[in-house]
Amino acid sequence: LASLLPTLDEVTTKTPAPTATLTPMIARPAAAVARIFYDALDDNSSGWTLRKTEVGSAAFANGWLVFTVSAPYTSLSSTLPNDFPSDIYIEVTAQTMLCGAGVDTFGIIFRNRGDHSYRFAVTCRGQLRMERYTGNTLDGASGWQATLGLLQGAPATNQISVLLQGSNFRFFVNGAEVFSTHDPV
């Protein structure tokens, strides 16, 4: 499953950010048992939202979902139409080929329902956070945290994942838990 975001639009935070704690852990969580979905990204048979605009595009190329952005502060995403369980483990292999001056961001969008969604955001310089959106507006986020577990810059390949259990979220980079948070929203 892959959903990558190269850069983040400028947004205004409306509500207080969820709290986050650093909890190191190596290996996939025990709760991640059965695979319910896998996409080799050979084609768009899964129904990813693809788009092409004057400032960027999301398209398939050689087994990857590729995002290309040509303007600063441009946000581009691709999501699946599938309705996945609320409690789930999502794992993505992300490969950065170019990274601007540390502001480029990619990540996983999850619990994307109606006008509300979350994103595990990762910068090319190795910072992470959890973001909560209402529409296109950032309405809550944890503080940016640095991690040594992420291969920074470009080219770099990293495995990012999130374990969702009710209002508890655990975030992983390359198999190590990097932080967890609780968000009652």
Residue, then its C-alpha position, 0 to 999 in steps of 0.5 A: l500500500a503506498s500513499l506518498l506526499p512530496t510537499l505540504d501546503e501552507v496551512t493554519t493549525k486550529t486546535p491543539a496538537p495531540t501529544a506524542t512520546l518516543t518509544p523505541m521498538i524493533a520489529r513489526p508489531a504483533a498486531a500486524v498478523a494477516r495481510i488484507f490488502y497488497d498492491a504491487l503497483d503494476d497498474n491501477s487496478s486498485g483504483w488509486t486517484l491519479r491526477k496531472t496538473e500544471v504543478g504536479s502529477a501522480a502516475f504509475a511507472n515501473g512498479w511505483l506510484v510516482f509523484t512529481v511536483s514542480a512548485p514549492y508548497t504544493s501538496l499532491s496525494s493519491t488515495l484508494p477507494n477501498d474502505f479498510p478497517s479502522d484498526i489496521y497496520i499500514e506499511v509503505t516503502a517510500q523512495t525519494m529521488l529528489c529532495g528540496a531544502g529539507v521541506d519536502t514531505f511524504g507520508i501515509i494518509f489514513r482513516n480518510r473518511g469524508d472530510h476528515s483524515y490523518r497523515f503520518a508525515v515524514t520530511c526528507r531531512g528526517q523529521l516526523r509527525m502525525e497530522r489531523y485534517t478537516g478537508n484541506t485544513l490542518d486542524g491538529a498535529s504533533g510536534w516535529q520529531a527527529t529520528l535517526g532511523l530514517l535514511q535522509g535526503a535522496p536517493a533514499t528508500n525507507q519503510i514507513s508504517v502505522l499501527l491504528q488501534g482505536s484512538n492509539f496510533r503507533f508509528f514506525v520507520n524501517g521496522a523501529e517504532v519512532f513514536s506513538t500518540h493518542d488522539p480522541v478525535 
